[in-house]
């Protein structure tokens, strides 16, 4: 799924705690560090919420798929709801990425997220 790739590109893995030590090392100004950490906390919260939604959606899908009388329209509606939730999550991650970029200087950003070698 695109959100996994997007998340890994933006924050380097399973949660923002992977970026947190690099941010703490790179940003020395306390006010900007607090803002950056608040954004990383929002990333963690968004990820946790998305995981919970995904688990609920999977459980609902399983229940629906077990039914012999399920209609194509019911399955399509479930797929569309999941796609909408994924799109909203993707948009939220992009929003948080730009919020973090606005807090960090260019040098700090490059220190936290070095270019691949």
PDB file as gemmi writes it, atoms N, CA and C in Angstrom:
CRYST1    1.000    1.000    1.000  90.00  90.00  90.00 P 1                      
ATOM      1  N   UNK A   1       0.834  -1.183   0.000  1.00  0.00           N  
ATOM      2  CA  UNK A   1       0.000   0.000   0.000  1.00  0.00           C  
ATOM      3  C   UNK A   1       0.878   1.246   0.000  1.00  0.00           C  
ATOM      4  N   UNK A   2       0.355   2.258  -0.616  1.00  0.00           N  
ATOM      5  CA  UNK A   2       1.115   3.492  -0.777  1.00  0.00           C  
ATOM      6  C   UNK A   2       1.450   4.144   0.552  1.00  0.00           C  
ATOM      7  N   UNK A   3       0.570   4.039   1.535  1.00  0.00           N  
ATOM      8  CA  UNK A   3       0.828   4.727   2.803  1.00  0.00           C  
ATOM      9  C   UNK A   3       2.033   4.149   3.515  1.00  0.00           C  
ATOM     10  N   UNK A   4       2.288   2.854   3.343  1.00  0.00           N  
ATOM     11  CA  UNK A   4       3.469   2.242   3.969  1.00  0.00           C  
ATOM     12  C   UNK A   4       4.728   2.831   3.352  1.00  0.00           C  
ATOM     13  N   UNK A   5       4.759   2.875   2.032  1.00  0.00           N  
ATOM     14  CA  UNK A   5       5.913   3.436   1.337  1.00  0.00           C  
ATOM     15  C   UNK A   5       6.089   4.901   1.702  1.00  0.00           C  
ATOM     16  N   UNK A   6       4.998   5.646   1.673  1.00  0.00           N  
ATOM     17  CA  UNK A   6       5.046   7.059   2.019  1.00  0.00           C  
ATOM     18  C   UNK A   6       5.576   7.263   3.433  1.00  0.00           C  
ATOM     19  N   UNK A   7       5.059   6.489   4.374  1.00  0.00           N  
ATOM     20  CA  UNK A   7       5.493   6.627   5.756  1.00  0.00           C  
ATOM     21  C   UNK A   7       6.977   6.311   5.905  1.00  0.00           C  
ATOM     22  N   UNK A   8       7.412   5.234   5.264  1.00  0.00           N  
ATOM     23  CA  UNK A   8       8.823   4.854   5.371  1.00  0.00           C  
ATOM     24  C   UNK A   8       9.724   5.917   4.748  1.00  0.00           C  
ATOM     25  N   UNK A   9       9.287   6.495   3.626  1.00  0.00           N  
ATOM     26  CA  UNK A   9      10.088   7.548   3.002  1.00  0.00           C  
ATOM     27  C   UNK A   9      10.156   8.794   3.868  1.00  0.00           C  
ATOM     28  N   UNK A  10       9.036   9.120   4.513  1.00  0.00           N  
ATOM     29  CA  UNK A  10       8.984  10.358   5.277  1.00  0.00           C  
ATOM     30  C   UNK A  10       9.588  10.229   6.667  1.00  0.00           C  
ATOM     31  N   UNK A  11       9.375   9.094   7.302  1.00  0.00           N  
ATOM     32  CA  UNK A  11       9.768   8.978   8.699  1.00  0.00           C  
ATOM     33  C   UNK A  11      10.647   7.776   9.002  1.00  0.00           C  
ATOM     34  N   UNK A  12      10.989   6.982   8.030  1.00  0.00           N  
ATOM     35  CA  UNK A  12      11.998   5.957   8.192  1.00  0.00           C  
ATOM     36  C   UNK A  12      11.568   4.684   8.872  1.00  0.00           C  
ATOM     37  N   UNK A  13      10.301   4.389   8.988  1.00  0.00           N  
ATOM     38  CA  UNK A  13       9.957   3.103   9.558  1.00  0.00           C  
ATOM     39  C   UNK A  13       8.627   3.066  10.240  1.00  0.00           C  
ATOM     40  N   UNK A  14       8.565   2.241  11.299  1.00  0.00           N  
ATOM     41  CA  UNK A  14       7.308   1.908  11.923  1.00  0.00           C  
ATOM     42  C   UNK A  14       6.675   2.976  12.769  1.00  0.00           C  
ATOM     43  N   UNK A  15       7.427   3.898  13.274  1.00  0.00           N  
ATOM     44  CA  UNK A  15       6.829   4.996  14.021  1.00  0.00           C  
ATOM     45  C   UNK A  15       7.807   6.154  14.078  1.00  0.00           C  
ATOM     46  N   UNK A  16       7.321   7.279  14.528  1.00  0.00           N  
ATOM     47  CA  UNK A  16       8.147   8.490  14.538  1.00  0.00           C  
ATOM     48  C   UNK A  16       9.250   8.424  15.584  1.00  0.00           C  
ATOM     49  N   UNK A  17       9.194   7.451  16.483  1.00  0.00           N  
ATOM     50  CA  UNK A  17      10.239   7.350  17.490  1.00  0.00           C  
ATOM     51  C   UNK A  17      11.596   7.063  16.850  1.00  0.00           C  
ATOM     52  N   UNK A  18      11.600   6.551  15.619  1.00  0.00           N  
ATOM     53  CA  UNK A  18      12.861   6.333  14.920  1.00  0.00           C  
ATOM     54  C   UNK A  18      13.513   7.658  14.533  1.00  0.00           C  
ATOM     55  N   UNK A  19      12.718   8.659  14.246  1.00  0.00           N  
ATOM     56  CA  UNK A  19      13.245   9.973  13.874  1.00  0.00           C  
ATOM     57  C   UNK A  19      13.513  10.842  15.099  1.00  0.00           C  
ATOM     58  N   UNK A  20      12.856  10.532  16.202  1.00  0.00           N  
ATOM     59  CA  UNK A  20      12.940  11.389  17.392  1.00  0.00           C  
ATOM     60  C   UNK A  20      14.370  11.610  17.884  1.00  0.00           C  
ATOM     61  N   UNK A  21      15.203  10.569  18.039  1.00  0.00           N  
ATOM     62  CA  UNK A  21      16.576  10.830  18.511  1.00  0.00           C  
ATOM     63  C   UNK A  21      17.376  11.730  17.564  1.00  0.00           C  
ATOM     64  N   UNK A  22      17.180  11.553  16.269  1.00  0.00           N  
ATOM     65  CA  UNK A  22      17.896  12.394  15.303  1.00  0.00           C  
ATOM     66  C   UNK A  22      17.419  13.844  15.397  1.00  0.00           C  
ATOM     67  N   UNK A  23      16.127  14.039  15.613  1.00  0.00           N  
ATOM     68  CA  UNK A  23      15.588  15.391  15.768  1.00  0.00           C  
ATOM     69  C   UNK A  23      16.146  16.021  17.042  1.00  0.00           C  
ATOM     70  N   UNK A  24      16.172  15.256  18.117  1.00  0.00           N  
ATOM     71  CA  UNK A  24      16.692  15.781  19.388  1.00  0.00           C  
ATOM     72  C   UNK A  24      18.164  16.157  19.277  1.00  0.00           C  
ATOM     73  N   UNK A  25      18.901  15.418  18.471  1.00  0.00           N  
ATOM     74  CA  UNK A  25      20.313  15.727  18.283  1.00  0.00           C  
ATOM     75  C   UNK A  25      20.507  16.933  17.359  1.00  0.00           C  
ATOM     76  N   UNK A  26      19.681  17.037  16.334  1.00  0.00           N  
ATOM     77  CA  UNK A  26      19.863  18.082  15.323  1.00  0.00           C  
ATOM     78  C   UNK A  26      19.347  19.442  15.764  1.00  0.00           C  
ATOM     79  N   UNK A  27      18.244  19.469  16.492  1.00  0.00           N  
ATOM     80  CA  UNK A  27      17.595  20.744  16.846  1.00  0.00           C  
ATOM     81  C   UNK A  27      18.001  21.130  18.267  1.00  0.00           C  
ATOM     82  N   UNK A  28      18.735  22.221  18.376  1.00  0.00           N  
ATOM     83  CA  UNK A  28      19.220  22.636  19.696  1.00  0.00           C  
ATOM     84  C   UNK A  28      18.342  23.714  20.330  1.00  0.00           C  
ATOM     85  N   UNK A  29      17.580  24.409  19.522  1.00  0.00           N  
ATOM     86  CA  UNK A  29      16.709  25.466  20.045  1.00  0.00           C  
ATOM     87  C   UNK A  29      15.477  24.826  20.704  1.00  0.00           C  
ATOM     88  N   UNK A  30      15.281  25.039  22.018  1.00  0.00           N  
ATOM     89  CA  UNK A  30      14.207  24.346  22.748  1.00  0.00           C  
ATOM     90  C   UNK A  30      12.799  24.553  22.188  1.00  0.00           C  
ATOM     91  N   UNK A  31      12.480  25.757  21.745  1.00  0.00           N  
ATOM     92  CA  UNK A  31      11.124  26.022  21.252  1.00  0.00           C  
ATOM     93  C   UNK A  31      10.851  25.238  19.967  1.00  0.00           C  
ATOM     94  N   UNK A  32      11.823  25.240  19.049  1.00  0.00           N  
ATOM     95  CA  UNK A  32      11.630  24.498  17.802  1.00  0.00           C  
ATOM     96  C   UNK A  32      11.678  23.002  18.042  1.00  0.00           C  
ATOM     97  N   UNK A  33      12.495  22.560  18.987  1.00  0.00           N  
ATOM     98  CA  UNK A  33      12.543  21.137  19.329  1.00  0.00           C  
ATOM     99  C   UNK A  33      11.196  20.684  19.868  1.00  0.00           C  
ATOM    100  N   UNK A  34      10.582  21.488  20.714  1.00  0.00           N  
ATOM    101  CA  UNK A  34       9.261  21.140  21.256  1.00  0.00           C  
ATOM    102  C   UNK A  34       8.228  21.041  20.134  1.00  0.00           C  
ATOM    103  N   UNK A  35       8.279  21.958  19.179  1.00  0.00           N  
ATOM    104  CA  UNK A  35       7.350  21.908  18.044  1.00  0.00           C  
ATOM    105  C   UNK A  35       7.575  20.644  17.209  1.00  0.00           C  
ATOM    106  N   UNK A  36       8.834  20.327  16.952  1.00  0.00           N  
ATOM    107  CA  UNK A  36       9.160  19.134  16.157  1.00  0.00           C  
ATOM    108  C   UNK A  36       8.699  17.869  16.871  1.00  0.00           C  
ATOM    109  N   UNK A  37       8.937  17.794  18.173  1.00  0.00           N  
ATOM    110  CA  UNK A  37       8.508  16.612  18.930  1.00  0.00           C  
ATOM    111  C   UNK A  37       6.984  16.494  18.959  1.00  0.00           C  
ATOM    112  N   UNK A  38       6.294  17.618  19.017  1.00  0.00           N  
ATOM    113  CA  UNK A  38       4.826  17.597  18.983  1.00  0.00           C  
ATOM    114  C   UNK A  38       4.334  17.044  17.646  1.00  0.00           C  
ATOM    115  N   UNK A  39       5.003  17.401  16.581  1.00  0.00           N  
ATOM    116  CA  UNK A  39       4.633  16.881  15.260  1.00  0.00           C  
ATOM    117  C   UNK A  39       4.895  15.382  15.198  1.00  0.00           C  
ATOM    118  N   UNK A  40       6.020  14.936  15.714  1.00  0.00           N  
ATOM    119  CA  UNK A  40       6.318  13.498  15.717  1.00  0.00           C  
ATOM    120  C   UNK A  40       5.307  12.728  16.566  1.00  0.00           C  
ATOM    121  N   UNK A  41       4.844  13.333  17.636  1.00  0.00           N  
ATOM    122  CA  UNK A  41       3.798  12.709  18.448  1.00  0.00           C  
ATOM    123  C   UNK A  41       2.508  12.581  17.633  1.00  0.00           C  
ATOM    124  N   UNK A  42       2.198  13.612  16.855  1.00  0.00           N  
ATOM    125  CA  UNK A  42       1.019  13.544  15.991  1.00  0.00           C  
ATOM    126  C   UNK A  42       1.152  12.432  14.949  1.00  0.00           C  
ATOM    127  N   UNK A  43       2.372  12.220  14.451  1.00  0.00           N  
ATOM    128  CA  UNK A  43       2.604  11.123  13.504  1.00  0.00           C  
ATOM    129  C   UNK A  43       2.311   9.788  14.186  1.00  0.00           C  
ATOM    130  N   UNK A  44       2.835   9.610  15.393  1.00  0.00           N  
ATOM    131  CA  UNK A  44       2.587   8.367  16.134  1.00  0.00           C  
ATOM    132  C   UNK A  44       1.094   8.155  16.375  1.00  0.00           C  
ATOM    133  N   UNK A  45       0.397   9.225  16.746  1.00  0.00           N  
ATOM    134  CA  UNK A  45      -1.046   9.122  17.000  1.00  0.00           C  
ATOM    135  C   UNK A  45      -1.811   8.781  15.726  1.00  0.00           C  
ATOM    136  N   UNK A  46      -1.438   9.413  14.611  1.00  0.00           N  
ATOM    137  CA  UNK A  46      -2.101   9.126  13.333  1.00  0.00           C  
ATOM    138  C   UNK A  46      -1.869   7.686  12.917  1.00  0.00           C  
ATOM    139  N   UNK A  47      -0.652   7.202  13.128  1.00  0.00           N  
ATOM    140  CA  UNK A  47      -0.338   5.814  12.777  1.00  0.00           C  
ATOM    141  C   UNK A  47      -1.123   4.841  13.647  1.00  0.00           C  
ATOM    142  N   UNK A  48      -1.190   5.106  14.941  1.00  0.00           N  
ATOM    143  CA  UNK A  48      -1.945   4.226  15.838  1.00  0.00           C  
ATOM    144  C   UNK A  48      -3.421   4.207  15.470  1.00  0.00           C  
ATOM    145  N   UNK A  49      -3.964   5.370  15.159  1.00  0.00           N  
ATOM    146  CA  UNK A  49      -5.376   5.449  14.763  1.00  0.00           C  
ATOM    147  C   UNK A  49      -5.615   4.687  13.459  1.00  0.00           C  
ATOM    148  N   UNK A  50      -4.691   4.842  12.513  1.00  0.00           N  
ATOM    149  CA  UNK A  50      -4.840   4.156  11.230  1.00  0.00           C  
ATOM    150  C   UNK A  50      -4.744   2.640  11.403  1.00  0.00           C  
ATOM    151  N   UNK A  51      -3.830   2.200  12.246  1.00  0.00           N  
ATOM    152  CA  UNK A  51      -3.718   0.751  12.509  1.00  0.00           C  
ATOM    153  C   UNK A  51      -5.009   0.205  13.094  1.00  0.00           C  
ATOM    154  N   UNK A  52      -5.587   0.932  14.039  1.00  0.00           N  
ATOM    155  CA  UNK A  52      -6.842   0.494  14.656  1.00  0.00           C  
ATOM    156  C   UNK A  52      -7.970   0.457  13.621  1.00  0.00           C  
ATOM    157  N   UNK A  53      -8.043   1.479  12.782  1.00  0.00           N  
ATOM    158  CA  UNK A  53      -9.060   1.503  11.731  1.00  0.00           C  
ATOM    159  C   UNK A  53      -8.877   0.343  10.762  1.00  0.00           C  
ATOM    160  N   UNK A  54      -7.625   0.062  10.422  1.00  0.00           N  
ATOM    161  CA  UNK A  54      -7.333  -1.029   9.493  1.00  0.00           C  
ATOM    162  C   UNK A  54      -7.750  -2.370  10.083  1.00  0.00           C  
ATOM    163  N   UNK A  55      -7.481  -2.575  11.375  1.00  0.00           N  
ATOM    164  CA  UNK A  55      -7.876  -3.820  12.030  1.00  0.00           C  
ATOM    165  C   UNK A  55      -9.398  -3.965  12.062  1.00  0.00           C  
ATOM    166  N   UNK A  56     -10.089  -2.876  12.360  1.00  0.00           N  
ATOM    167  CA  UNK A  56     -11.555  -2.905  12.364  1.00  0.00           C  
ATOM    168  C   UNK A  56     -12.094  -3.175  10.962  1.00  0.00           C  
ATOM    169  N   UNK A  57     -11.503  -2.558   9.970  1.00  0.00           N  
ATOM    170  CA  UNK A  57     -11.945  -2.757   8.590  1.00  0.00           C  
ATOM    171  C   UNK A  57     -11.724  -4.202   8.156  1.00  0.00           C  
ATOM    172  N   UNK A  58     -10.598  -4.779   8.557  1.00  0.00           N  
ATOM    173  CA  UNK A  58     -10.319  -6.165   8.204  1.00  0.00           C  
ATOM    174  C   UNK A  58     -11.322  -7.102   8.869  1.00  0.00           C  
ATOM    175  N   UNK A  59     -11.623  -6.854  10.135  1.00  0.00           N  
ATOM    176  CA  UNK A  59     -12.613  -7.679  10.836  1.00  0.00           C  
ATOM    177  C   UNK A  59     -13.983  -7.563  10.168  1.00  0.00           C  
ATOM    178  N   UNK A  60     -14.358  -6.359   9.793  1.00  0.00           N  
ATOM    179  CA  UNK A  60     -15.646  -6.150   9.122  1.00  0.00           C  
ATOM    180  C   UNK A  60     -15.647  -6.836   7.758  1.00  0.00           C  
ATOM    181  N   UNK A  61     -14.530  -6.750   7.053  1.00  0.00           N  
ATOM    182  CA  UNK A  61     -14.414  -7.410   5.749  1.00  0.00           C  
ATOM    183  C   UNK A  61     -14.567  -8.918   5.906  1.00  0.00           C  
ATOM    184  N   UNK A  62     -13.927  -9.487   6.896  1.00  0.00           N  
ATOM    185  CA  UNK A  62     -14.015 -10.933   7.133  1.00  0.00           C  
ATOM    186  C   UNK A  62     -15.449 -11.364   7.408  1.00  0.00           C  
ATOM    187  N   UNK A  63     -16.135 -10.587   8.227  1.00  0.00           N  
ATOM    188  CA  UNK A  63     -17.531 -10.903   8.529  1.00  0.00           C  
ATOM    189  C   UNK A  63     -18.394 -10.815   7.270  1.00  0.00           C  
ATOM    190  N   UNK A  64     -18.153  -9.826   6.485  1.00  0.00           N  
ATOM    191  CA  UNK A  64     -18.907  -9.648   5.256  1.00  0.00           C  
ATOM    192  C   UNK A  64     -18.603 -10.771   4.261  1.00  0.00           C  
ATOM    193  N   UNK A  65     -17.340 -11.108   4.125  1.00  0.00           N  
ATOM    194  CA  UNK A  65     -16.922 -12.125   3.157  1.00  0.00           C  
ATOM    195  C   UNK A  65     -17.435 -13.517   3.523  1.00  0.00           C  
ATOM    196  N   UNK A  66     -17.693 -13.764   4.807  1.00  0.00           N  
ATOM    197  CA  UNK A  66     -18.207 -15.071   5.241  1.00  0.00           C  
ATOM    198  C   UNK A  66     -19.630 -15.307   4.774  1.00  0.00           C  
ATOM    199  N   UNK A  67     -20.346 -14.234   4.554  1.00  0.00           N  
ATOM    200  CA  UNK A  67     -21.763 -14.364   4.185  1.00  0.00           C  
ATOM    201  C   UNK A  67     -21.914 -14.835   2.742  1.00  0.00           C  
ATOM    202  N   UNK A  68     -22.711 -15.850   2.571  1.00  0.00           N  
ATOM    203  CA  UNK A  68     -22.974 -16.352   1.223  1.00  0.00           C  
ATOM    204  C   UNK A  68     -23.834 -15.369   0.434  1.00  0.00           C  
ATOM    205  N   UNK A  69     -24.670 -14.625   1.124  1.00  0.00           N  
ATOM    206  CA  UNK A  69     -25.602 -13.719   0.448  1.00  0.00           C  
ATOM    207  C   UNK A  69     -25.049 -12.297   0.263  1.00  0.00           C  
ATOM    208  N   UNK A  70     -23.749 -12.109   0.491  1.00  0.00           N  
ATOM    209  CA  UNK A  70     -23.171 -10.778   0.339  1.00  0.00           C  
ATOM    210  C   UNK A  70     -23.266 -10.349  -1.124  1.00  0.00           C  
ATOM    211  N   UNK A  71     -23.536  -9.085  -1.319  1.00  0.00           N  
ATOM    212  CA  UNK A  71     -23.657  -8.575  -2.685  1.00  0.00           C  
ATOM    213  C   UNK A  71     -22.366  -7.874  -3.112  1.00  0.00           C  
ATOM    214  N   UNK A  72     -22.225  -7.745  -4.396  1.00  0.00           N  
ATOM    215  CA  UNK A  72     -21.077  -7.030  -4.956  1.00  0.00           C  
ATOM    216  C   UNK A  72     -21.070  -5.583  -4.456  1.00  0.00           C  
ATOM    217  N   UNK A  73     -22.244  -4.992  -4.353  1.00  0.00           N  
ATOM    218  CA  UNK A  73     -22.346  -3.601  -3.893  1.00  0.00           C  
ATOM    219  C   UNK A  73     -21.858  -3.457  -2.445  1.00  0.00           C  
ATOM    220  N   UNK A  74     -22.165  -4.434  -1.613  1.00  0.00           N  
ATOM    221  CA  UNK A  74     -21.707  -4.381  -0.217  1.00  0.00           C  
ATOM    222  C   UNK A  74     -20.186  -4.476  -0.146  1.00  0.00           C  
ATOM    223  N   UNK A  75     -19.612  -5.387  -0.930  1.00  0.00           N  
ATOM    224  CA  UNK A  75     -18.155  -5.522  -0.950  1.00  0.00           C  
ATOM    225  C   UNK A  75     -17.504  -4.260  -1.524  1.00  0.00           C  
ATOM    226  N   UNK A  76     -18.088  -3.731  -2.577  1.00  0.00           N  
ATOM    227  CA  UNK A  76     -17.545  -2.510  -3.192  1.00  0.00           C  
ATOM    228  C   UNK A  76     -17.591  -1.342  -2.207  1.00  0.00           C  
ATOM    229  N   UNK A  77     -18.668  -1.237  -1.457  1.00  0.00           N  
ATOM    230  CA  UNK A  77     -18.781  -0.163  -0.466  1.00  0.00           C  
ATOM    231  C   UNK A  77     -17.686  -0.289   0.596  1.00  0.00           C  
ATOM    232  N   UNK A  78     -17.396  -1.513   1.017  1.00  0.00           N  
ATOM    233  CA  UNK A  78     -16.341  -1.742   2.019  1.00  0.00           C  
ATOM    234  C   UNK A  78     -14.987  -1.358   1.438  1.00  0.00           C  
ATOM    235  N   UNK A  79     -14.731  -1.727   0.198  1.00  0.00           N  
ATOM    236  CA  UNK A  79     -13.463  -1.392  -0.458  1.00  0.00           C  
ATOM    237  C   UNK A  79     -13.317   0.122  -0.577  1.00  0.00           C  
ATOM    238  N   UNK A  80     -14.369   0.791  -0.957  1.00  0.00           N  
ATOM    239  CA  UNK A  80     -14.322   2.252  -1.113  1.00  0.00           C  
ATOM    240  C   UNK A  80     -14.100   2.947   0.231  1.00  0.00           C  
ATOM    241  N   UNK A  81     -14.698   2.417   1.285  1.00  0.00           N  
ATOM    242  CA  UNK A  81     -14.488   2.998   2.616  1.00  0.00           C  
ATOM    243  C   UNK A  81     -13.032   2.842   3.042  1.00  0.00           C  
ATOM    244  N   UNK A  82     -12.447   1.686   2.768  1.00  0.00           N  
ATOM    245  CA  UNK A  82     -11.034   1.464   3.107  1.00  0.00           C  
ATOM    246  C   UNK A  82     -10.125   2.372   2.286  1.00  0.00           C  
ATOM    247  N   UNK A  83     -10.434   2.520   1.017  1.00  0.00           N  
ATOM    248  CA  UNK A  83      -9.632   3.389   0.159  1.00  0.00           C  
ATOM    249  C   UNK A  83      -9.704   4.836   0.636  1.00  0.00           C  
ATOM    250  N   UNK A  84     -10.874   5.268   1.048  1.00  0.00           N  
ATOM    251  CA  UNK A  84     -11.026   6.636   1.555  1.00  0.00           C  
ATOM    252  C   UNK A  84     -10.235   6.834   2.845  1.00  0.00           C  
ATOM    253  N   UNK A  85     -10.265   5.845   3.715  1.00  0.00           N  
ATOM    254  CA  UNK A  85      -9.497   5.934   4.966  1.00  0.00           C  
ATOM    255  C   UNK A  85      -8.001   5.978   4.679  1.00  0.00           C  
ATOM    256  N   UNK A  86      -7.543   5.176   3.730  1.00  0.00           N  
ATOM    257  CA  UNK A  86      -6.124   5.187   3.360  1.00  0.00           C  
ATOM    258  C   UNK A  86      -5.726   6.527   2.754  1.00  0.00           C  
ATOM    259  N   UNK A  87      -6.580   7.083   1.914  1.00  0.00           N  
ATOM    260  CA  UNK A  87      -6.284   8.383   1.299  1.00  0.00           C  
ATOM    261  C   UNK A  87      -6.206   9.487   2.353  1.00  0.00           C  
ATOM    262  N   UNK A  88      -7.093   9.435   3.329  1.00  0.00           N  
ATOM    263  CA  UNK A  88      -7.069  10.437   4.402  1.00  0.00           C  
ATOM    264  C   UNK A  88      -5.796  10.302   5.227  1.00  0.00           C  
ATOM    265  N   UNK A  89      -5.373   9.074   5.491  1.00  0.00           N  
ATOM    266  CA  UNK A  89      -4.139   8.842   6.234  1.00  0.00           C  
ATOM    267  C   UNK A  89      -2.942   9.352   5.444  1.00  0.00           C  
ATOM    268  N   UNK A  90      -2.902   9.044   4.144  1.00  0.00           N  
ATOM    269  CA  UNK A  90      -1.811   9.532   3.299  1.00  0.00           C  
ATOM    270  C   UNK A  90      -1.725  11.058   3.347  1.00  0.00           C  
ATOM    271  N   UNK A  91      -2.873  11.707   3.222  1.00  0.00           N  
ATOM    272  CA  UNK A  91      -2.911  13.169   3.238  1.00  0.00           C  
ATOM    273  C   UNK A  91      -2.423  13.714   4.579  1.00  0.00           C  
ATOM    274  N   UNK A  92      -2.801  13.057   5.654  1.00  0.00           N  
ATOM    275  CA  UNK A  92      -2.368  13.499   6.992  1.00  0.00           C  
ATOM    276  C   UNK A  92      -0.851  13.375   7.137  1.00  0.00           C  
ATOM    277  N   UNK A  93      -0.274  12.280   6.645  1.00  0.00           N  
ATOM    278  CA  UNK A  93       1.182  12.118   6.725  1.00  0.00           C  
ATOM    279  C   UNK A  93       1.902  13.192   5.917  1.00  0.00           C  
ATOM    280  N   UNK A  94       1.393  13.490   4.751  1.00  0.00           N  
ATOM    281  CA  UNK A  94       2.016  14.531   3.929  1.00  0.00           C  
ATOM    282  C   UNK A  94       1.924  15.879   4.645  1.00  0.00           C  
ATOM    283  N   UNK A  95       0.775  16.148   5.232  1.00  0.00           N  
ATOM    284  CA  UNK A  95       0.585  17.394   5.985  1.00  0.00           C  
ATOM    285  C   UNK A  95       1.595  17.490   7.134  1.00  0.00           C  
ATOM    286  N   UNK A  96       1.780  16.391   7.857  1.00  0.00           N  
ATOM    287  CA  UNK A  96       2.724  16.389   8.980  1.00  0.00           C  
ATOM    288  C   UNK A  96       4.163  16.484   8.505  1.00  0.00           C  
ATOM    289  N   UNK A  97       4.457  15.891   7.372  1.00  0.00           N  
ATOM    290  CA  UNK A  97       5.807  15.988   6.809  1.00  0.00           C  
ATOM    291  C   UNK A  97       6.150  17.449   6.523  1.00  0.00           C  
ATOM    292  N   UNK A  98       5.207  18.175   5.914  1.00  0.00           N  
ATOM    293  CA  UNK A  98       5.465  19.579   5.604  1.00  0.00           C  
ATOM    294  C   UNK A  98       5.496  20.429   6.870  1.00  0.00           C  
ATOM    295  N   UNK A  99       4.707  20.063   7.869  1.00  0.00           N  
ATOM    296  CA  UNK A  99       4.754  20.779   9.148  1.00  0.00           C  
ATOM    297  C   UNK A  99       6.125  20.616   9.792  1.00  0.00           C  
ATOM    298  N   UNK A 100       6.666  19.404   9.740  1.00  0.00           N  
ATOM    299  CA  UNK A 100       7.994  19.166  10.304  1.00  0.00           C  
ATOM    300  C   UNK A 100       9.053  19.908   9.497  1.00  0.00           C  
ATOM    301  N   UNK A 101       8.926  19.886   8.194  1.00  0.00           N  
ATOM    302  CA  UNK A 101       9.877  20.601   7.341  1.00  0.00           C  
ATOM    303  C   UNK A 101       9.894  22.087   7.670  1.00  0.00           C  
ATOM    304  N   UNK A 102       8.730  22.646   7.977  1.00  0.00           N  
ATOM    305  CA  UNK A 102       8.652  24.069   8.298  1.00  0.00           C  
ATOM    306  C   UNK A 102       9.299  24.412   9.633  1.00  0.00           C  
ATOM    307  N   UNK A 103       9.438  23.432  10.510  1.00  0.00           N  
ATOM    308  CA  UNK A 103      10.062  23.665  11.818  1.00  0.00           C  
ATOM    309  C   UNK A 103      11.579  23.507  11.743  1.00  0.00           C  
ATOM    310  N   UNK A 104      12.035  22.539  10.956  1.00  0.00           N  
ATOM    311  CA  UNK A 104      13.470  22.269  10.868  1.00  0.00           C  
ATOM    312  C   UNK A 104      14.126  23.171   9.829  1.00  0.00           C  
ATOM    313  N   UNK A 105      15.385  23.514  10.075  1.00  0.00           N  
ATOM    314  CA  UNK A 105      16.167  24.215   9.057  1.00  0.00           C  
ATOM    315  C   UNK A 105      16.589  23.198   8.000  1.00  0.00           C  
ATOM    316  N   UNK A 106      17.087  23.697   6.889  1.00  0.00           N  
ATOM    317  CA  UNK A 106      17.553  22.785   5.830  1.00  0.00           C  
ATOM    318  C   UNK A 106      18.654  21.858   6.361  1.00  0.00           C  
ATOM    319  N   UNK A 107      19.606  22.412   7.108  1.00  0.00           N  
ATOM    320  CA  UNK A 107      20.703  21.606   7.642  1.00  0.00           C  
ATOM    321  C   UNK A 107      20.188  20.556   8.625  1.00  0.00           C  
ATOM    322  N   UNK A 108      19.235  20.938   9.466  1.00  0.00           N  
ATOM    323  CA  UNK A 108      18.662  19.985  10.414  1.00  0.00           C  
ATOM    324  C   UNK A 108      17.913  18.879   9.677  1.00  0.00           C  
ATOM    325  N   UNK A 109      17.151  19.259   8.649  1.00  0.00           N  
ATOM    326  CA  UNK A 109      16.408  18.268   7.868  1.00  0.00           C  
ATOM    327  C   UNK A 109      17.371  17.255   7.254  1.00  0.00           C  
ATOM    328  N   UNK A 110      18.450  17.753   6.687  1.00  0.00           N  
ATOM    329  CA  UNK A 110      19.429  16.857   6.064  1.00  0.00           C  
ATOM    330  C   UNK A 110      20.124  15.978   7.091  1.00  0.00           C  
ATOM    331  N   UNK A 111      20.263  16.467   8.307  1.00  0.00           N  
ATOM    332  CA  UNK A 111      20.858  15.657   9.363  1.00  0.00           C  
ATOM    333  C   UNK A 111      19.882  14.568   9.828  1.00  0.00           C  
ATOM    334  N   UNK A 112      18.611  14.912   9.945  1.00  0.00           N  
ATOM    335  CA  UNK A 112      17.602  13.957  10.397  1.00  0.00           C  
ATOM    336  C   UNK A 112      17.273  12.946   9.312  1.00  0.00           C  
ATOM    337  N   UNK A 113      17.148  13.417   8.076  1.00  0.00           N  
ATOM    338  CA  UNK A 113      16.791  12.570   6.944  1.00  0.00           C  
ATOM    339  C   UNK A 113      17.873  12.665   5.874  1.00  0.00           C  
ATOM    340  N   UNK A 114      19.012  12.014   6.092  1.00  0.00           N  
ATOM    341  CA  UNK A 114      20.103  12.125   5.119  1.00  0.00           C  
ATOM    342  C   UNK A 114      19.698  11.482   3.781  1.00  0.00           C  
ATOM    343  N   UNK A 115      20.288  12.000   2.720  1.00  0.00           N  
ATOM    344  CA  UNK A 115      20.021  11.451   1.398  1.00  0.00           C  
ATOM    345  C   UNK A 115      20.530  10.020   1.341  1.00  0.00           C  
ATOM    346  N   UNK A 116      19.822   9.148   0.633  1.00  0.00           N  
ATOM    347  CA  UNK A 116      20.294   7.764   0.486  1.00  0.00           C  
ATOM    348  C   UNK A 116      21.618   7.715  -0.256  1.00  0.00           C  
ATOM    349  N   UNK A 117      22.401   6.737   0.096  1.00  0.00           N  
ATOM    350  CA  UNK A 117      23.734   6.618  -0.537  1.00  0.00           C  
ATOM    351  C   UNK A 117      23.717   5.572  -1.607  1.00  0.00           C  
TER     352      UNK A 117                                                      
END                                                                             
